Amino acid sequence: MNLRRLRNHLLARLIERRPSLFLRLKGLTQHRLATDADFLRVHARLVRAGDCVQRLPERYHLWALARAAADQPGAWAEAGVYRGGSAEIICAAKPVTTALHLFDTFGGMPAVAPGDGAFQPGDFADTSVASVRSRLAGSGGVEFHPGFFPDTADTPALRATRFQFVHLDLDLYQSTLAGLEFFYPRLLPGGVLISHDYGDATVPGVKQAFDDFLRERPERVTPLWLTQGLLIKLGHSMPPTAQ
Ligand SMILES: C[S@@+](CC[C@H](N)C(=O)[O-])C[C@H]1O[C@@H](n2cnc3c(N)ncnc32)[C@H](O)[C@@H]1O
């Protein structure tokens, strides 16, 4: 076992066996995490796996927003899955009857534009549909859409789907813009779209895509700790009251 894996393994054991000590070391003794054993269990699994790009606050936001969406109608989606780390958090919060659509090439980054920072085509290639499918095997309702997004979303069934919860983690300008163009019109009123890297200056395409897409629309992005941006679809699903 190399040093990084050993460190991850020991930290995961600490979270599992001594959660209050872990929270004390993090300065989080007053936080509601202390009573959220389900979240700490997923967090420990991700620490052990060592392959999820979300950090603790970002994991918690995904978890908390997905849990809040769990009693609402509509499908869920993630675009930008890589090895399934963030999808594992979403699955842990998901009712078994809710559909979760996962979009990724599962073979690495597609073409990268000059404004996309240091990314290279083929980054994140050390994954596969089979490995992510096996990682999420305990969760029902998960549908895989491998290949180039948004081409993989261009089916009659997906075009007709309405979403309550969407996680974007696509890193690139064109991919993020395509995510907004596909999901925004299909997001239910009050539905949540959260993106990783919105506040990360080394991933400039993500904020640029939001800025460009929202210029003519009423919604605004709330920047979250550490890098995420949160968009809530305006409108309401109640029929207008009779005059
Ligand atoms: C940072 S990784 C996702 C990390 C994952 N959400 C996690 O938390 O572990 C970004 C992923 O976006 C995918 N991606 C970017 N643009 C894409 C596109 N147009 N179509 C399909 N996949 C894309 C890449 O293949 C890569 O796996």
The ligand as a Gaussian input file, in Angstrom:
#p B3LYP/6-31G(d) Opt

LIG

0 1
 C      -13.790000      16.506000     -13.119000
 S      -14.392000      15.126000     -13.943000
 C      -15.871000      14.742000     -13.011000
 C      -15.569000      14.388000     -11.563000
 C      -16.704000      13.772000     -10.770000
 N      -17.896000      14.577000     -10.825000
 C      -16.282000      13.594000      -9.322000
 O      -16.699000      14.370000      -8.453000
 O      -15.498000      12.687000      -9.038000
 C      -15.009000      15.828000     -15.430000
 C      -15.643000      14.814000     -16.371000
 O      -16.354000      15.523000     -17.387000
 C      -16.379000      14.708000     -18.544000
 N      -16.745000      15.525000     -19.703000
 C      -16.394000      16.814000     -19.975000
 N      -16.995000      17.236000     -21.109000
 C      -17.741000      16.203000     -21.566000
 C      -18.629000      16.024000     -22.687000
 N      -18.865000      17.003000     -23.582000
 N      -19.248000      14.833000     -22.841000
 C      -19.061000      13.834000     -21.948000
 N      -18.232000      13.938000     -20.864000
 C      -17.588000      15.118000     -20.670000
 C      -14.970000      14.128000     -18.610000
 O      -14.954000      12.932000     -19.358000
 C      -14.657000      13.913000     -17.094000
 O      -14.879000      12.573000     -16.709000

